[in-house]
Amino acid sequence: MLYSLGIDSGSTTTKGVLYDGKNVLRMEMIPTTACPQQSIRQIYEALWSENVGYTVTTGYGRELLTEADKKVTEITCHARGAAFLNPGIGAVVDIGGQDSKAILLDRDLNVIDFLMNDKCAAGTGRFVEVMMRTLERPVAEMDDFVAGCKPLNISSMCTVFAESEIVSLLAKGENPGDIALGVIHSVCRRTAIFAQRLKLEGDIFFSGGLSRFRIFSEVLEQYLNRPVYTSPAAQYAGALGAAVIGYRKLI
């Protein structure tokens, strides 16, 4: 039996998905190093076998794997992967390490329109990572850290100025959890304003690294004022979409 392999070479992580036409067989994720070609090669070698009949790459480094049979944009792959995980959606909001995307889908789950913010780190995973480092807390503890807290207003969305603002709030004795929740609200509010330029309809699928935190889905839903769904595999949406596209070439 032949499988397809999808690889998403992102700015902060590189993901790979092995797919048999019905089920995801394996998923792998590693940090993207200063040499993204090395990272995409590592994922490829970890997942490739003689049963892999078609390989599709996507993301920033999609051109870096010479063995790839096809290179596809991340917009198309994220949409296809999100639709695979939740077929009832009308749009995708993706907050990645260094960019954010909003994708509008039609009833057949094809891309109608999209917006992409890749000019500024504000409102991305990198922004959250820097803010949590300033608060001296691991990003992985986000949900527990802000439980029961009340969000403080973070007025600046520039990474440098927001970091200074957080230092000032800490110096005033503000609760670090309240500050962190304020950062989350700031990111989700900015993302919602950005995404709503597409005049979103229907349910929304939330993907990207921040989708693994329950609090981000909850707050994003508040600002978008419509149901937001995600999945434990949402961070792999790009690679999964690439694998789904690849498998169709095998049929």
Secondary structure in CASP SS format (residue, H / E / C, confidence):
PFRMAT SS
TARGET T0000
AUTHOR 0000-0000-0000
METHOD secondary structure of the structure
MODEL  1
M C 1.00
L C 1.00
Y E 1.00
S E 1.00
L E 1.00
G E 1.00
I E 1.00
D E 1.00
S E 1.00
G C 1.00
S C 1.00
T C 1.00
T E 1.00
T E 1.00
K E 1.00
G E 1.00
V E 1.00
L E 1.00
Y E 1.00
D C 1.00
G C 1.00
K C 1.00
N C 1.00
V E 1.00
L E 1.00
R E 1.00
M E 1.00
E E 1.00
M E 1.00
I E 1.00
P E 1.00
T C 1.00
T C 1.00
A C 1.00
C C 1.00
P H 1.00
Q H 1.00
Q H 1.00
S H 1.00
I H 1.00
R H 1.00
Q H 1.00
I H 1.00
Y H 1.00
E H 1.00
A H 1.00
L H 1.00
W C 1.00
S C 1.00
E C 1.00
N C 1.00
V E 1.00
G E 1.00
Y E 1.00
T E 1.00
V E 1.00
T E 1.00
T E 1.00
G E 1.00
Y C 1.00
G C 1.00
R H 1.00
E H 1.00
L H 1.00
L C 1.00
T C 1.00
E C 1.00
A C 1.00
D C 1.00
K E 1.00
K E 1.00
V C 1.00
T C 1.00
E H 1.00
I H 1.00
T H 1.00
C H 1.00
H H 1.00
A H 1.00
R H 1.00
G H 1.00
A H 1.00
A H 1.00
F H 1.00
L H 1.00
N C 1.00
P C 1.00
G C 1.00
I E 1.00
G E 1.00
A E 1.00
V E 1.00
V E 1.00
D E 1.00
I E 1.00
G C 1.00
G C 1.00
Q C 1.00
D C 1.00
S E 1.00
K E 1.00
A E 1.00
I E 1.00
L E 1.00
L E 1.00
D C 1.00
R C 1.00
D C 1.00
L C 1.00
N C 1.00
V E 1.00
I E 1.00
D E 1.00
F E 1.00
L E 1.00
M E 1.00
N E 1.00
D C 1.00
K C 1.00
C C 1.00
A C 1.00
A C 1.00
G C 1.00
T C 1.00
G H 1.00
R H 1.00
F H 1.00
V H 1.00
E H 1.00
V H 1.00
M H 1.00
M H 1.00
R H 1.00
T H 1.00
L C 1.00
E C 1.00
R C 1.00
P C 1.00
V H 1.00
A H 1.00
E H 1.00
M H 1.00
D H 1.00
D H 1.00
F H 1.00
V H 1.00
A C 1.00
G C 1.00
C C 1.00
K C 1.00
P C 1.00
L C 1.00
N C 1.00
I C 1.00
S C 1.00
S C 1.00
M C 1.00
C C 1.00
T H 1.00
V H 1.00
F H 1.00
A H 1.00
E H 1.00
S H 1.00
E H 1.00
I H 1.00
V H 1.00
S H 1.00
L H 1.00
L H 1.00
A H 1.00
K C 1.00
G C 1.00
E C 1.00
N C 1.00
P H 1.00
G H 1.00
D H 1.00
I H 1.00
A H 1.00
L H 1.00
G H 1.00
V H 1.00
I H 1.00
H H 1.00
S H 1.00
V H 1.00
C H 1.00
R H 1.00
R H 1.00
T H 1.00
A H 1.00
I H 1.00
F H 1.00
A H 1.00
Q H 1.00
R H 1.00
L H 1.00
K C 1.00
L C 1.00
E C 1.00
G C 1.00
D E 1.00
I E 1.00
F E 1.00
F E 1.00
S E 1.00
G C 1.00
G H 1.00
L H 1.00
S H 1.00
R H 1.00
F C 1.00
R H 1.00
I H 1.00
F H 1.00
S H 1.00
E H 1.00
V H 1.00
L H 1.00
E H 1.00
Q H 1.00
Y H 1.00
L H 1.00
N C 1.00
R C 1.00
P C 1.00
V E 1.00
Y E 1.00
T C 1.00
S C 1.00
P C 1.00
A C 1.00
A H 1.00
Q H 1.00
Y H 1.00
A H 1.00
G H 1.00
A H 1.00
L H 1.00
G H 1.00
A H 1.00
A H 1.00
V H 1.00
I H 1.00
G H 1.00
Y H 1.00
R H 1.00
K C 1.00
L C 1.00
I C 1.00
END
